[in-house]
């Protein structure tokens, strides 16, 4: 009698393991299918260079974002700590990779670049320029 119960118990455990394996396979298939439907987010990396970090008033500075990775859209901002500088956004074309800008007043300015792409990746970087 005990031997028969042991065989029955092992049979039930084996069936449970098979059902668990089927469940695990089903979960893996659903996960892989949903991952292919959703796609991957391509991360963007913001990067830009400046031809100078110190300039005189009215001297042109070139900002180049061509080192950015996976970027489709570029948004530039000039942040001034000097109350006299009024930044006019029309001076900067947001979609251009290379910008040329000159500053009217002395001071320290923060240049910000934010990049995004069509798969929802985004990144932001800032650098400073000193105008004498």
Kinemage of the C-alpha trace (Angstrom):
@kinemage 1
@onewidth
@group {chain A} dominant
@subgroup {mainchain}
@vectorlist {calphas} color= white
{ca unk a 1} P 0.000 0.000 0.000
{ca unk a 2} L 2.773 2.472 0.908
{ca unk a 3} L 4.634 1.598 -2.287
{ca unk a 4} L 1.546 2.350 -4.383
{ca unk a 5} L 1.104 5.714 -2.629
{ca unk a 6} L 4.766 6.588 -3.329
{ca unk a 7} L 4.349 5.840 -7.047
{ca unk a 8} L 1.138 7.888 -7.147
{ca unk a 9} L 2.841 10.790 -5.317
{ca unk a 10} L 5.815 10.771 -7.744
{ca unk a 11} L 3.404 10.689 -10.695
{ca unk a 12} L 1.525 13.717 -9.381
{ca unk a 13} L 4.797 15.622 -8.758
{ca unk a 14} L 5.965 14.784 -12.290
{ca unk a 15} L 2.697 16.071 -13.759
{ca unk a 16} L 2.998 19.270 -11.713
{ca unk a 17} L 6.551 19.764 -12.994
{ca unk a 18} L 5.357 19.310 -16.582
{ca unk a 19} L 2.604 21.885 -16.004
{ca unk a 20} L 5.105 24.277 -14.415
{ca unk a 21} L 7.446 23.822 -17.378
{ca unk a 22} L 4.574 24.551 -19.759
{ca unk a 23} L 3.758 27.698 -17.766
{ca unk a 24} L 7.384 28.836 -17.853
{ca unk a 25} L 7.549 28.241 -21.615
{ca unk a 26} L 4.329 30.190 -22.097
{ca unk a 27} L 5.647 33.092 -20.007
{ca unk a 28} L 8.888 33.163 -22.013
{ca unk a 29} L 7.003 33.124 -25.313
{ca unk a 30} L 4.755 35.983 -24.189
{ca unk a 31} L 7.771 37.980 -22.972
{ca unk a 32} L 9.695 37.514 -26.221
{ca unk a 33} L 6.647 38.354 -28.331
{ca unk a 34} L 5.894 41.535 -26.361
{ca unk a 35} L 9.543 42.620 -26.525
{ca unk a 36} L 9.500 42.398 -30.320
{ca unk a 37} L 6.206 44.296 -30.581
{ca unk a 38} L 7.248 47.119 -28.273
{ca unk a 39} L 10.680 47.600 -29.782
{ca unk a 40} L 13.632 48.998 -27.952
{ca unk a 41} L 14.239 52.566 -26.904
{ca unk a 42} L 17.358 53.835 -28.621
{ca unk a 43} L 19.113 55.921 -26.012
{ca unk a 44} L 20.364 59.322 -27.125
{ca unk a 45} L 23.643 60.791 -25.928
{ca unk a 46} L 24.016 64.570 -25.979
{ca unk a 47} L 27.461 65.862 -26.830
{ca unk a 48} L 28.790 69.126 -28.226
{ca unk a 49} L 32.082 70.901 -28.705
{ca unk a 50} L 32.879 74.607 -28.690
{ca unk a 51} L 35.688 76.185 -30.660
{ca unk a 52} L 36.440 78.355 -27.586
{ca unk a 53} L 35.364 78.507 -23.959
{ca unk a 54} L 36.439 82.127 -23.485
{ca unk a 55} L 35.531 84.897 -25.927
{ca unk a 56} L 35.308 88.654 -26.210
{ca unk a 57} L 32.026 90.519 -26.641
{ca unk a 58} L 30.571 90.092 -30.165
{ca unk a 59} L 33.115 87.344 -30.971
{ca unk a 60} L 31.506 84.344 -32.663
{ca unk a 61} L 31.603 80.936 -31.004
{ca unk a 62} L 30.753 77.746 -32.870
{ca unk a 63} L 28.863 75.003 -31.051
{ca unk a 64} L 28.920 71.624 -32.790
{ca unk a 65} L 26.698 68.721 -31.695
{ca unk a 66} L 27.776 66.248 -34.364
{ca unk a 67} L 29.344 64.055 -31.651
{ca unk a 68} L 25.834 63.343 -30.239
{ca unk a 69} L 24.653 59.758 -30.669
{ca unk a 70} L 21.209 58.593 -31.851
{ca unk a 71} L 19.881 62.153 -32.000
{ca unk a 72} L 17.144 63.287 -34.387
{ca unk a 73} L 16.160 66.574 -32.717
{ca unk a 74} L 18.394 69.243 -31.173
{ca unk a 75} L 17.215 71.905 -28.767
{ca unk a 76} L 19.734 74.584 -27.846
{ca unk a 77} L 19.375 77.061 -24.999
{ca unk a 78} L 21.581 79.898 -23.801
{ca unk a 79} L 21.109 80.550 -20.114
{ca unk a 80} L 22.408 83.900 -18.911
{ca unk a 81} L 23.271 84.870 -15.378
{ca unk a 82} L 23.734 88.436 -16.589
{ca unk a 83} L 20.583 90.526 -16.390
{ca unk a 84} L 21.629 92.567 -19.434
{ca unk a 85} L 21.673 89.645 -21.861
{ca unk a 86} L 18.267 88.955 -23.326
{ca unk a 87} L 18.375 85.682 -25.179
{ca unk a 88} L 16.359 85.697 -28.358
{ca unk a 89} L 15.349 82.129 -29.268
{ca unk a 90} L 14.915 83.129 -32.887
{ca unk a 91} L 18.714 83.443 -33.089
{ca unk a 92} L 19.166 79.693 -32.621
{ca unk a 93} L 17.757 77.146 -35.038
{ca unk a 94} L 16.760 74.176 -32.895
{ca unk a 95} L 17.169 71.547 -35.586
{ca unk a 96} L 20.693 72.459 -36.621
{ca unk a 97} L 23.612 70.440 -35.383
{ca unk a 98} L 26.046 73.366 -35.629
{ca unk a 99} L 25.269 76.765 -34.102
{ca unk a 100} L 27.218 80.017 -34.286
{ca unk a 101} L 26.443 82.542 -31.587
{ca unk a 102} L 27.955 85.777 -30.271
{ca unk a 103} L 27.313 87.416 -26.926
{ca unk a 104} L 26.520 91.092 -26.441
{ca unk a 105} L 27.561 91.403 -22.796
{ca unk a 106} L 30.318 90.152 -20.538
{ca unk a 107} L 29.524 87.331 -18.172
{ca unk a 108} L 29.360 83.581 -17.768
{ca unk a 109} L 26.782 81.780 -19.894
{ca unk a 110} L 25.544 78.226 -19.730
{ca unk a 111} L 24.924 76.540 -23.075
{ca unk a 112} L 22.451 73.678 -22.906
{ca unk a 113} L 21.837 71.040 -25.561
{ca unk a 114} L 18.976 68.587 -25.314
{ca unk a 115} L 18.749 65.804 -27.878
{ca unk a 116} L 15.866 63.434 -28.530
{ca unk a 117} L 15.035 60.750 -31.044
{ca unk a 118} L 11.933 59.106 -32.447
{ca unk a 119} L 12.148 56.121 -30.082
{ca unk a 120} L 11.805 58.322 -26.977
{ca unk a 121} L 15.504 58.478 -26.138
{ca unk a 122} L 16.684 61.801 -24.722
{ca unk a 123} L 19.687 63.361 -23.039
{ca unk a 124} L 20.900 66.784 -21.959
{ca unk a 125} L 24.327 68.379 -21.501
{ca unk a 126} L 25.497 71.832 -20.394
{ca unk a 127} L 28.781 73.727 -20.740
{ca unk a 128} L 29.894 77.209 -19.776
{ca unk a 129} L 31.281 80.080 -21.838
{ca unk a 130} L 33.001 83.113 -20.324
{ca unk a 131} L 32.682 86.389 -22.227
{ca unk a 132} L 35.202 89.135 -21.354
